[in-house]
Amino acid sequence: MPVLIAFALSTVLAIITPRDFPASAKVMPSSTNSSSGSLGALIPGAAMITQAAMQVNLYLELLKSTQVQDSVLAHYGVGLKGGAFLSSMLPSGYSASAICEAVTEAAFSSNMKSGVVTITVATTKPELSADLANTFTARLDERLQELDRTIAAKTSGYLAGQIVEQRSKLYEGETRKAEFLAKNRNYMISDDPDLRIELERLEMDVQFNRELLLTLLEVKAKNDLELEKNIPRLMVIEWATVPQPQFPLQRIKMVLLATFGAGVFAVGLVVLRAAYLWYIPPATRSELVQSCASVGVDARRVVNRIRRPLKAPERSGV
């Protein structure tokens, strides 16, 4: 009997339980150099920022951030609380609450060895699952471009200040060299070792400042190009496709597992009852029944004694 009941319940649950259709998109960092690459030419160790592991962790954090989730919801005209800003933006047959729930419950995973990030979204509609996963991919790339442009803008300001300072140093070095030559033009510098050494030091200082200034100008020019670029920061390995329904297999598996569990439970009950009847004699069983009955009577007495004082104030009108 328990097996039949479990079979019936599992069948009903299999029919009425909503079906989820997961869709996944796979991306990895693009080989395109970002603004951090130009900064690495000046700051030792800054190139470590562009390592695949660091980028993968960044992508996971961005996918979980409210900025990316907000942009995904805004693509459908949906707010974080499920309210539709503009109902005409919603795809046909989709509700704002369903999209909001799917976005907040999206799953993100990564393979640190290969650097692949997987974006998985599951909804009751296959088309919506695939569309949401692809929208996450597009919004992540837009967010990365925005961050790169922000870094490029800050770096440009920093480099502009360094260029002004370096031009000042170059001007001061050239001035010192010119003053030294003007001051010692009546002497044979080649015949005076000290004067020759001083002149070489001034020339080396001017040359160093000039080359550093040229390097800064070159780095700034490359960095400024990042502000104008609009290229993908992600390499999409696999776009999400509409998952195919697998209704019979999923439902049959649920029914079989529930029926098997119920069968094991029923067999356990039968074995437990047979062991009870075989190990415990009839006299002991009757004593146990009487003991349980007396415990029930004593429990009702205790409850009545507790409730009696509580009812007294109600009768007196207090």
Buried (B, 14 or more C-beta within 10 A) or exposed (E): EBBEEBBBBBBEEBEEEEBBBBBBBBBBBBEEEBBBBBBBBBEEEBEEBBEBEEBBBBBBEBBEEEEBBBBBBBBBBBEEEBEBEEEEEBEEEBBBEBBBEBBEEBEBEBEEEEBBBBBBBBBEBBBBBBBBBBBBBBBBBBBBBEBBBEBBBEBBEBBEEBBEEBBEBBEEBBEBBEEBEEEBEEEEBEEEEEBEEBBEEBEEBBEEBBEBBEEBEEBBEBBBEBBEBEEBBBBBEEBBBBBEEEEEEBBEEBBEEBBEEBBEEBEEEEEEEEEEEEEEEEEEEEEEEEEEEEEEEEEEEEEEEEEEEEEEEEEEEE
